[in-house]
């Protein structure tokens, strides 16, 4: 498969996703939207992965390339291609599918448990896992989408749409390196709040990274059509 990865900032890359791509000998290309590239045609790729970033989906005046990105995401979904969105990527998917995206009541930054529905399309997901979060916005479920994950701070943590599209508000893909990069670039956001952890605790809880990565591989296998 030819996998296209959309990145919005240099410090929120694919993390362990690149290991899955390499181990399955898929081809990968990147669109670094922050460098104002020529966007790819939807026919150029088989599978689209949309990463996170600190901007919001409504910030087109500051980031005019968001309009072109939304159009590509929308067309990829219409063309029935596998699409995975993480954090901002999940919010962009919700938005192009007509759902409301807005500021959550609580910012969620750090390691917090997420409960997964038994109706999740990804059968390797457990009932609950400690996962890494870094978001202030949330979304309503789009019409026709099935929600399958929730946390105490965020009722809509993940959804699936027409079996080929998955949106994850959290970061299964995080690695030690990407975690440290996110902390370096976003440390000013670690302001005391009910669901915001201190930097030291976030790093201490990095022991959950391997489990998160295994769950990421399960999501990717599902979207790639791997049968267990």
Secondary structure, DSSP 4 states (H G I P E B T S, - for coil): -EEEEEESSTTS--TTHHHHHHHTT-EEEEEEGGG-PPPPPGGG-SEEEE---SS-TT-TTT-THHHHHHHHHHHHHHTT-EEEEETHHHHHHHHHTT--EEEEEEEEEEEEEEEE-TT-S-TT--SEEEEEEEEEEEEPPPTTEEEEEE-SS-S--EEEETTTEEEESS-TT--HHHHHHHHHHHGGG---BTTB--HHHHHHGGGGHHHHHHHHHHHHHHHHT---
